[in-house]
Amino acid sequence: MIRFSNVSKAYPRTGTALAGVTLHVAKGEFVFLTGPSGAGKSTLLKLIYFEERPSEGEVRVGGASSKSASRSDVARLRRKLGIVFQDFRLLDDRTVFANVAFALEVIGAPAASITPKVGRLLDRVGLGSKANAFPRELSGGEQQRVAIARALVNDPFVLVADEPTGNLDDRATRGVFQLLRDINAAGTAVVMATHNLELIRRSDYRTVEINRGQVVFDSREPGEGAPAARGSAR
Amino acid sequence: MSLAFREALTAFRRAPLLSALSVTTIAFSLFALGLFGLVAVNMRQALRQIEERFEVRAFVAEGTSIDSVSAAMKELGAIPGVAAVTYVSQAQALERARRELGEFRDVFDGEFLPASLELRLRPGLQGQSEVKAVVDRVRGYRFVDDVRYGEEWVAKLYRVRDVAAAAGLVLGLAFAAVSIIIIGSTIRMAVLARSREISIMRLVGATDAFVRAPFLIEGFFKGVLGGALALLFTWLAHQVIDRTLIETTFFDARTAALGVLGGALIGLLGSALSVGRHLRKV
């Protein structure tokens, strides 16, 4: 489903971000991506949604190859992905409802289907009663839920989350994480970059640690213990 | 497409100041172009009027038979550059002199002024050589004593016309280029103001064409509004000049419509360039 084959990525100014990464994420899997700041986590996620292309090697996501995908192929691929960021990336001048509906409108979803679908998604993330609020009127955790609802509009096969709880307090973090677990339980794969070792320890999901652009630990590899059993994921 | 229209309208509503600024910028750059166009149109008109008044006068020798004069008139009238040929008899010449020079009325006594053929040339002759060709034809008749047409004056007229045309082309192109650059930059500001929206559109899988559409519509409308405003400014300027300085003509309906359409095209082009540049980066 997601396959990195010997992928390297170098930026002209900052140099190597990833070096020789080989990784496979299976359908419906939940994967934590961890490692220190600047290790290459965000670059790896950007390669998944083709925001960046590898300097060497190949990334294959849901049938699209980094070697051959055109801009319109990328647009098509992103309609099957959900992407969530630490800073939520909501449109501040639109209501919660409009923010979620926007994602459906830009891909040309039939107008009649938008309202019921957005209503269902907002209920699912627990914000059914806040459809008419503006993002600034919501807490951080609620804003991230709106972002997750937006990411789910196209029933993605994978949700890519870059530090989704990075700006949230403990309580909100637990709520958002539980939401991601529920989404995963319903069949959507989740690739989540995080610094939060507590979350990793409390669950038994696969953990991939990156350092200096290389995979230094993968809990799924034979011989490695489950992350919950390890003292630290670092 | 309806979303694209809605987004374009929303852009106007959400950033009214920025939108007003772009429209006024477009309006003023097109106004400069319009004023220049007004000068060009009036200059051409003035030159045309001068050309229309321009005539070649051939003095007919005394005692020439009316038959040979009318045969010559027919031949000369058939030359493509000649608009009309008139015969002014001695009596008519005297009559005219008396009318035009009233204070010397009594001096004119008897038919001492020669008869003449007056050739009115068609406006828009290519140049002095064509005028000269007509003059040479007229000189060729044996009964023609002398031909007068203000040679020096003709040379000056055509020089002015050529210089005006060249200056018109260069200045017109320069103004149009400046307009496109200014409009491109104002639309670029609008694009940058909505870069967050564009990045979200791209993240959820909008195609480039879809991202581009609202901006193109916005640019088109801004161009039309700016063009219409520029037309209004130019018309007001024309009114002021016409009433206080000199009589001027305004653009005809077709040219005015073309001006607004030009504004729309410039708006569209400016948008396409700005969005295209932005999309290549994201």
Chai-1 contact restraints between the chains, C-beta under 6 A:
chainA,res_idxA,chainB,res_idxB,connection_type,confidence,min_distance_angstrom,max_distance_angstrom,comment,restraint_id
A,R71,B,D208,contact,1.0,0.0,6.0,A-B,restraint_1
A,S72,B,T207,contact,1.0,0.0,6.0,A-B,restraint_2
A,A75,B,G205,contact,1.0,0.0,6.0,A-B,restraint_3
A,A75,B,T207,contact,1.0,0.0,6.0,A-B,restraint_4
A,R78,B,G205,contact,1.0,0.0,6.0,A-B,restraint_5
A,R79,B,G205,contact,1.0,0.0,6.0,A-B,restraint_6
A,I83,B,L203,contact,1.0,0.0,6.0,A-B,restraint_7
A,R89,B,I200,contact,1.0,0.0,6.0,A-B,restraint_8
A,A103,B,V204,contact,1.0,0.0,6.0,A-B,restraint_9
A,E105,B,L3,contact,1.0,0.0,6.0,A-B,restraint_10
A,V106,B,M201,contact,1.0,0.0,6.0,A-B,restraint_11
A,V106,B,V204,contact,1.0,0.0,6.0,A-B,restraint_12
A,V106,B,A206,contact,1.0,0.0,6.0,A-B,restraint_13
A,I107,B,G205,contact,1.0,0.0,6.0,A-B,restraint_14
